[in-house]
Amino acid sequence: MEAEVTLSRSIYQLLRREPFYAHILANVTRILTDEVPTMAVSFREEVFYLYVNPHFLLHELNPGERVAVLKHEVLHLIFKHLFRVKGKHPKIENIAADLVVNQYIAPWNLPKGAILLSTFPELALEPLGSLEYYYNELLKLLEDGAEAQYPESCKALDSLQHEPRGIGIHDAWGKDGSEVAERKLKGILNEAKHKSSSFGSLPYDIQRAINEWLAAPKISWKQVLRLFTSSCGRTAIKTTRRKESKRFEGNPGRRIKRLRRMVVAIDTSGSVDEKLLGEFWTEIMAIYKTGSEVTVLECDAKIHAVYDVRRTGTAPTMKGGGGTCFEPVIAWANSARGYNGLIYFTDGYASKPPPCKLPLLWCVYGDIQQTDHLKGKIIRVGNAQQEPF
């Protein structure tokens, strides 16, 4: 079949030029079908699938564009877009996801009409942003009076929303076994990283996204948070069919679930490098996966960003690079309501902070010798030993 030969030839082109991406495609089952208008990736029954429309492949793309679209679909997997749970505006999420991956397609050329940062000229979108950043920027186009302020961008968004082929086909994302899919894809990426010699030539942001996903946390957060918030966390009673009620035979049992809302501060000062920021983010995602709600504060001598962590979120491009001062974060935490504790990731080099009303846990990285100025519980990570809880 001509489409099968052409698809195999396109994957071989990708293999010769960028073997890392082709290695991932080798672990994806390919299906030629008219049920999708272009190409799409999905996960079902514990298998990753790539759906390809034969007419689109053969008659609407030139050889380089075929490789570009294949790489586009692989990048959605790498950035974990496949596992997103659809929110209030799923089409805008889809557009934001395409804005992310289409910046990494070079050296291949995307087909005409692909979604680019220039598609929304008045928004002046920053390059190499996260899905969350582009999603929030695109929401501006739904506000009252947006057409007057962003005429070309609103026109482009309206066209994309009413022309499904202008947006990637993402209907199967976040629907089937996301935890199993994440685990399987993690194994594929780990194998690709270690078997492909081209991993080191990937763009830095892609390397960082993969390394952060594959990295294991250094701290057992389930145990630490149980001790840290035992006196201040809220609880909820949930029914579960994993065990039977002791009082009423045949009925589901009950379990107590601890509810935690944590403030997590990230020291983004000049003394904290990119590698350390990546380690911070690995630990933050581990905190989130314990079931805690997490609000992140990026800060050096002032707070640069405040946002909530989402399960599928990738590490943001953090702002900072100045000196370190603990006071802004402590002041923010002291005025906040409904949180159970503050966790501060830092290298510890700053003057003594003011008192904090919330229980405070310092995660201190590096070789700082004296931590007497840090009042609260301390975990030393890296060269030093963990101090007693």
RODO-2510 file (C-alpha; in nm, 4 decimals, decimal comma):
residues 389
     n   res          X          Y          Z
     1     m     0,0000     0,0000     0,0000
     2     e     0,1415     0,3369    -0,1040
     3     a     0,0513     0,5121     0,2226
     4     e     0,2308     0,2471     0,4321
     5     v     0,5467     0,2769     0,2225
     6     t     0,5366     0,6581     0,2369
     7     l     0,4833     0,6580     0,6147
     8     s     0,7741     0,4168     0,6680
     9     r     0,9941     0,6277     0,4424
    10     s     0,9079     0,9421     0,6416
    11     i     0,9918     0,7727     0,9711
    12     y     1,3221     0,6583     0,8203
    13     q     1,4001     1,0187     0,7239
    14     l     1,3365     1,1200     1,0854
    15     l     1,5532     0,8300     1,2059
    16     r     1,8497     0,9425     0,9958
    17     r     1,8263     1,3080     1,1009
    18     e     1,6845     1,2884     1,4550
    19     p     1,6970     0,9282     1,5841
    20     f     1,5646     1,0151     1,9317
    21     y     1,2184     1,0995     1,7980
    22     a     1,2153     0,8000     1,5642
    23     h     1,2974     0,5707     1,8574
    24     i     0,9796     0,6880     2,0298
    25     l     0,7764     0,6317     1,7119
    26     a     0,9123     0,2755     1,6954
    27     n     0,7144     0,2065     2,0159
    28     v     0,3883     0,3477     1,8756
    29     t     0,1427     0,1341     1,6763
    30     r     0,0630     0,2972     1,3427
    31     i    -0,2888     0,2837     1,1956
    32     l    -0,3895     0,4193     0,8563
    33     t    -0,7518     0,5319     0,8744
    34     d    -0,9991     0,7820     0,7311
    35     e    -1,1466     0,8356     1,0791
    36     v    -0,9021     1,1211     1,1456
    37     p    -0,8583     1,4109     0,9008
    38     t    -0,4809     1,4449     0,9516
    39     m    -0,2680     1,2677     1,2170
    40     a    -0,3254     1,2022     1,5851
    41     v    -0,1749     1,0171     1,8806
    42     s    -0,3754     0,8416     2,1499
    43     f    -0,3478     0,5777     2,4207
    44     r    -0,5969     0,2972     2,4725
    45     e    -0,5841    -0,0602     2,5986
    46     e    -0,2284     0,0028     2,7218
    47     v    -0,0974     0,0824     2,3734
    48     f     0,0106     0,4097     2,2118
    49     y    -0,1346     0,4661     1,8647
    50     l    -0,0517     0,6979     1,5780
    51     y    -0,3489     0,7480     1,3458
    52     v    -0,2689     0,8682     0,9936
    53     n    -0,5123     0,9712     0,7229
    54     p    -0,3734     0,8235     0,3964
    55     h    -0,5082     1,1023     0,1735
    56     f    -0,3632     1,3701     0,3995
    57     l    -0,0267     1,1928     0,4060
    58     l    -0,0017     1,1334     0,0320
    59     h    -0,1699     1,4329    -0,1273
    60     e    -0,1567     1,7255     0,1182
    61     l     0,2018     1,7083     0,2421
    62     n     0,5395     1,7157     0,0748
    63     p     0,8177     1,4837     0,2041
    64     g     0,9595     1,7332     0,4546
    65     e     0,6141     1,8269     0,5880
    66     r     0,5351     1,4594     0,6508
    67     v     0,8357     1,4348     0,8802
    68     a     0,7414     1,7639     1,0466
    69     v     0,3916     1,6414     1,1327
    70     l     0,5289     1,3119     1,2672
    71     k     0,7708     1,5022     1,4895
    72     h     0,4822     1,7284     1,5979
    73     e     0,2911     1,4266     1,7289
    74     v     0,5961     1,2859     1,9123
    75     l     0,6521     1,6231     2,0814
    76     h     0,2978     1,6155     2,2197
    77     l     0,3967     1,2927     2,3957
    78     i     0,7256     1,4333     2,5257
    79     f     0,5530     1,7378     2,6752
    80     k     0,2824     1,5137     2,8292
    81     h     0,0032     1,6932     2,6444
    82     l    -0,1619     1,3565     2,5838
    83     f    -0,2443     1,3233     2,9535
    84     r    -0,4135     1,6570     3,0054
    85     v    -0,7643     1,6567     3,1489
    86     k    -0,9774     1,8917     2,9431
    87     g    -1,0752     2,2122     3,1179
    88     k    -1,3357     2,4756     3,0439
    89     h    -1,1930     2,5630     2,7004
    90     p    -1,0545     2,2419     2,5450
    91     k    -1,0072     2,3893     2,1956
    92     i    -0,7956     2,6701     2,3378
    93     e    -0,5929     2,4129     2,5325
    94     n    -0,5373     2,2305     2,2039
    95     i    -0,4202     2,5488     2,0322
    96     a    -0,1874     2,6245     2,3243
    97     a    -0,0404     2,2728     2,2993
    98     d     0,0269     2,3225     1,9285
    99     l     0,1909     2,6591     1,9999
   100     v     0,4338     2,4778     2,2319
   101     v     0,5383     2,1922     2,0042
   102     n     0,5476     2,3812     1,6740
   103     q     0,8445     2,5837     1,8003
   104     y     1,0616     2,2691     1,8016
   105     i     0,9897     2,1309     1,4529
   106     a     1,3049     2,2682     1,2811
   107     p     1,4857     2,1676     1,0671
   108     w     1,1618     2,0439     0,9072
   109     n     0,9039     2,2840     0,7629
   110     l     0,5484     2,2758     0,8912
   111     p     0,2555     2,2672     0,6467
   112     k     0,0925     2,5926     0,5435
   113     g    -0,1581     2,7137     0,8032
   114     a     0,0205     2,5618     1,1050
   115     i    -0,0373     2,7391     1,4359
   116     l     0,2540     2,9684     1,5195
   117     l     0,3228     3,2482     1,7663
   118     s     0,2708     3,4901     1,4758
   119     t    -0,0824     3,3571     1,4302
   120     f    -0,1814     3,5848     1,7200
   121     p     0,0194     3,9024     1,6448
   122     e    -0,1308     4,1447     1,8990
   123     l    -0,0676     3,9076     2,1911
   124     a     0,3110     3,9272     2,1358
   125     l     0,3524     3,5742     2,2722
   126     e     0,6878     3,4940     2,4287
   127     p     0,8823     3,2078     2,2683
   128     l     0,9425     2,8731     2,4415
   129     g     0,6568     2,9208     2,6863
   130     s     0,4534     2,6516     2,8615
   131     l     0,1081     2,5287     2,7625
   132     e    -0,0341     2,7049     3,0674
   133     y     0,1217     3,0365     2,9643
   134     y    -0,0180     3,0231     2,6104
   135     y    -0,3567     2,9059     2,7346
   136     n    -0,3880     3,2009     2,9737
   137     e    -0,2753     3,4450     2,7034
   138     l    -0,5295     3,3077     2,4554
   139     l    -0,8089     3,3503     2,7107
   140     k    -0,7615     3,7256     2,6665
   141     l    -0,9234     3,6832     2,3253
   142     l    -1,2493     3,5741     2,4921
   143     e    -1,2817     3,8841     2,7084
   144     d    -1,5312     4,1610     2,6383
   145     g    -1,3885     4,4126     2,3940
   146     a    -1,1150     4,1731     2,2769
   147     e    -1,2036     4,2154     1,9079
   148     a    -1,1247     4,5864     1,9254
   149     q    -0,7941     4,5305     2,1070
   150     y    -0,6794     4,2126     1,9287
   151     p    -0,8566     4,2140     1,5879
   152     e    -0,6208     3,9856     1,3924
   153     s    -0,5737     3,7445     1,6829
   154     c    -0,9486     3,7160     1,7467
   155     k    -1,0063     3,6525     1,3777
   156     a    -0,7429     3,3777     1,3784
   157     l    -0,8879     3,2142     1,6909
   158     d    -1,2393     3,2182     1,5476
   159     s    -1,1155     3,0617     1,2256
   160     l    -0,9296     2,7860     1,4114
   161     q    -1,2233     2,7046     1,6373
   162     h    -1,4596     2,6681     1,3414
   163     e    -1,2128     2,4786     1,1246
   164     p    -1,1154     2,1622     1,3194
   165     r    -0,8373     2,0777     1,0739
   166     g    -0,6609     2,3948     1,1783
   167     i    -0,6112     2,2472     1,5246
   168     g    -0,4368     1,9217     1,6094
   169     i    -0,6725     1,6276     1,6579
   170     h    -0,6545     1,5843     2,0357
   171     d    -0,9951     1,4336     2,1148
   172     a    -0,8521     1,1183     2,2737
   173     w    -0,6228     1,3008     2,5161
   174     g    -0,6718     1,2468     2,8891
   175     k    -0,9421     0,9842     2,8467
   176     d    -0,7986     0,6373     2,8955
   177     g    -0,5657     0,5168     3,1678
   178     s    -0,3486     0,8237     3,2034
   179     e    -0,1486     0,6798     3,4954
   180     v    -0,0718     0,3630     3,2990
   181     a     0,0071     0,5689     2,9898
   182     e     0,2450     0,7954     3,1803
   183     r     0,4258     0,4959     3,3267
   184     k     0,4617     0,3288     2,9856
   185     l     0,5748     0,6474     2,8122
   186     k     0,8232     0,7133     3,0894
   187     g     0,9799     0,3764     3,0106
   188     i     0,9910     0,4565     2,6379
   189     l     1,1568     0,7938     2,6984
   190     n     1,4085     0,6445     2,9395
   191     e     1,5037     0,3806     2,6831
   192     a     1,5240     0,6407     2,4049
   193     k     1,7456     0,8646     2,6181
   194     h     1,9966     0,5913     2,6911
   195     k     1,9945     0,4198     2,3509
   196     s     1,9912     0,7233     2,1243
   197     s     2,3169     0,9106     2,0755
   198     s     2,1246     1,2219     1,9682
   199     f     1,9707     1,3027     2,3075
   200     g     2,2465     1,5525     2,3870
   201     s     2,1729     1,7445     2,0656
   202     l     1,8069     1,8020     2,1514
   203     p     1,6990     2,1579     2,2385
   204     y     1,7670     2,2386     2,6025
   205     d     1,3982     2,2774     2,6932
   206     i     1,3176     1,9302     2,5609
   207     q     1,6115     1,7757     2,7458
   208     r     1,4971     1,9506     3,0622
   209     a     1,1356     1,8331     3,0230
   210     i     1,2487     1,4720     2,9766
   211     n     1,5068     1,4795     3,2565
   212     e     1,2568     1,6283     3,5012
   213     w     1,0001     1,3655     3,4128
   214     l     1,2489     1,0800     3,4502
   215     a     1,4111     1,2159     3,7671
   216     a     1,3199     1,0517     4,0968
   217     p     1,2597     1,2731     4,4026
   218     k     1,5306     1,2623     4,6707
   219     i     1,2855     1,3051     4,9581
   220     s     1,0109     1,0688     5,0739
   221     w     0,7400     1,3335     5,0764
   222     k     0,4605     1,1042     5,1835
   223     q     0,6364     1,0425     5,5146
   224     v     0,7697     1,3968     5,5524
   225     l     0,4313     1,5603     5,4952
   226     r     0,2593     1,3181     5,7294
   227     l     0,4928     1,4311     6,0069
   228     f     0,5089     1,7947     5,9033
   229     t     0,1343     1,8564     5,8761
   230     s     0,0050     1,6030     6,1273
   231     s    -0,1078     1,8743     6,3655
   232     c    -0,2600     2,1151     6,1160
   233     g    -0,3983     1,9230     5,8181
   234     r    -0,7701     1,8740     5,7556
   235     t    -0,9244     1,5330     5,6889
   236     a    -1,2145     1,3948     5,4889
   237     i    -1,3887     1,0584     5,5096
   238     k    -1,4170     0,8723     5,1782
   239     t    -1,5974     0,5483     5,0982
   240     t    -1,3945     0,2778     4,9287
   241     r    -1,4808    -0,0634     4,7873
   242     r    -1,1265    -0,1842     4,8426
   243     k    -1,2341    -0,2876     5,1885
   244     e    -1,5663    -0,3859     5,3405
   245     s    -1,7421    -0,1961     5,6152
   246     k    -1,6776    -0,3503     5,9570
   247     r    -2,0211    -0,2466     6,0814
   248     f    -2,2376    -0,3160     5,7771
   249     e    -2,1495    -0,6355     5,5909
   250     g    -2,1504    -0,6014     5,2103
   251     n    -2,1220    -0,2217     5,2176
   252     p    -1,8093    -0,0285     5,1168
   253     g    -1,5697     0,0664     5,3921
   254     r    -1,4394     0,4074     5,4817
   255     r    -1,0970     0,5618     5,4726
   256     i    -0,9645     0,8896     5,6064
   257     k    -0,8004     1,1126     5,3488
   258     r    -0,5806     1,3980     5,4688
   259     l    -0,6357     1,7269     5,2877
   260     r    -0,3328     1,9521     5,2533
   261     r    -0,2849     2,2918     5,0958
   262     m     0,0807     2,3819     5,0848
   263     v     0,2700     2,6962     4,9892
   264     v     0,5971     2,6042     4,8183
   265     a     0,8583     2,8760     4,7641
   266     i     1,1354     2,8350     4,5059
   267     d     1,4543     3,0353     4,5495
   268     t     1,5322     3,1619     4,1960
   269     s     1,8186     3,3887     4,2992
   270     g     2,1458     3,4185     4,1095
   271     s     2,3155     3,1593     4,3288
   272     v     2,0686     2,8886     4,2190
   273     d     2,1519     2,7374     3,8789
   274     e     1,9252     2,5663     3,6230
   275     k     2,0187     2,2174     3,7432
   276     l     1,9149     2,3006     4,0980
   277     l     1,5896     2,4592     3,9812
   278     g     1,5167     2,1346     3,7985
   279     e     1,5750     1,9390     4,1201
   280     f     1,3401     2,1745     4,3042
   281     w     1,0677     2,1097     4,0463
   282     t     1,1092     1,7312     4,0719
   283     e     1,0467     1,7533     4,4472
   284     i     0,7495     1,9887     4,3998
   285     m     0,5795     1,7446     4,1622
   286     a     0,6437     1,4676     4,4160
   287     i     0,4728     1,6805     4,6840
   288     y     0,1772     1,7330     4,4514
   289     k     0,1491     1,3604     4,3796
   290     t     0,0979     1,2879     4,7511
   291     g    -0,2468     1,4456     4,7093
   292     s    -0,1518     1,7919     4,8313
   293     e    -0,2723     2,1119     4,6705
   294     v     0,0375     2,3173     4,5946
   295     t     0,0731     2,6912     4,5361
   296     v     0,4177     2,7868     4,4074
   297     l     0,5925     3,1186     4,4725
   298     e     0,8948     3,1967     4,2535
   299     c     1,1136     3,4438     4,4384
   300     d     1,4579     3,5948     4,4887
   301     a     1,4515     3,9300     4,6687
   302     k     1,0868     3,9627     4,5606
   303     i     0,8063     3,7364     4,4427
   304     h     0,8034     3,7019     4,0634
   305     a     0,5188     3,4538     4,0104
   306     v     0,2403     3,2772     4,2014
   307     y     0,0550     2,9783     4,0532
   308     d    -0,1035     2,6434     4,1400
   309     v     0,0590     2,3174     4,0318
   310     r    -0,1298     2,0892     3,7963
   311     r    -0,0619     1,7194     3,7534
   312     t     0,0483     1,7502     3,3918
   313     g     0,2337     2,0772     3,4308
   314     t     0,5891     2,1010     3,3036
   315     a     0,8515     2,3083     3,4773
   316     p     0,8008     2,6749     3,3932
   317     t     1,0754     2,9095     3,2829
   318     m     1,1491     3,0621     3,6202
   319     k     1,2221     3,4301     3,6695
   320     g     1,4732     3,5739     3,9108
   321     g     1,8493     3,5875     3,9197
   322     g     1,8833     3,8594     4,1836
   323     g     1,9743     3,8449     4,5488
   324     t     1,7889     3,6394     4,8083
   325     c     1,5488     3,7736     5,0702
   326     f     1,3068     3,5538     5,2619
   327     e     1,0816     3,8362     5,3847
   328     p     0,8450     3,8685     5,0810
   329     v     0,7503     3,5004     5,0927
   330     i     0,7013     3,5001     5,4705
   331     a     0,4817     3,8110     5,4417
   332     w     0,2752     3,6441     5,1669
   333     a     0,2329     3,3273     5,3742
   334     n     0,1387     3,5251     5,6853
   335     s    -0,1418     3,7006     5,4988
   336     a    -0,2696     3,3908     5,3130
   337     r    -0,5617     3,1846     5,4391
   338     g    -0,6373     2,8148     5,4204
   339     y    -0,2855     2,6780     5,3899
   340     n    -0,1379     2,4075     5,6133
   341     g     0,2300     2,4901     5,5805
   342     l     0,5129     2,6560     5,3888
   343     i     0,7961     2,4620     5,2242
   344     y     1,0911     2,6722     5,1115
   345     f     1,3436     2,5342     4,8575
   346     t     1,6670     2,7334     4,8808
   347     d     2,0442     2,7176     4,9078
   348     g     2,0074     2,9014     5,2380
   349     y     2,2242     3,2032     5,1599
   350     a     2,0223     3,4982     5,2951
   351     s     1,9713     3,6889     5,6176
   352     k     1,7467     3,5682     5,8996
   353     p     1,3788     3,5619     5,7984
   354     p     1,0960     3,7086     6,0091
   355     p     0,8645     3,4770     6,2065
   356     c     0,6182     3,2730     5,9993
   357     k     0,2639     3,1990     6,1156
   358     l     0,2507     2,8771     5,9123
   359     p     0,4496     2,5648     5,9981
   360     l     0,7736     2,6111     5,8022
   361     l     0,9929     2,3460     5,6415
   362     w     1,3246     2,4455     5,4821
   363     c     1,4658     2,2227     5,2060
   364     v     1,8273     2,3402     5,1936
   365     y     2,0420     2,2360     4,8976
   366     g     2,4175     2,2694     4,8652
   367     d     2,7045     2,2991     5,1082
   368     i     2,6001     2,5851     5,3375
   369     q     2,7387     2,5040     5,6827
   370     q     2,5303     2,7202     5,9166
   371     t     2,1512     2,7086     5,9119
   372     d     2,0847     2,8486     6,2612
   373     h     1,9186     3,1539     6,1039
   374     l     1,6465     2,9345     5,9518
   375     k     1,3764     2,8871     6,2134
   376     g     1,1602     2,5822     6,1523
   377     k     1,2149     2,2236     6,0462
   378     i     1,5064     2,1640     5,8093
   379     i     1,5877     1,8985     5,5516
   380     r     1,9414     1,9121     5,4123
   381     v     1,9642     1,7795     5,0556
   382     g     2,2850     1,7189     4,8625
   383     n     2,6271     1,7108     5,0231
   384     a     2,5014     1,7575     5,3786
   385     q     2,3116     1,5146     5,5947
   386     q     1,9437     1,5480     5,6781
   387     e     1,8954     1,7181     6,0119
   388     p     1,6594     1,5531     6,2613
   389     f     1,2931     1,6306     6,2099
***
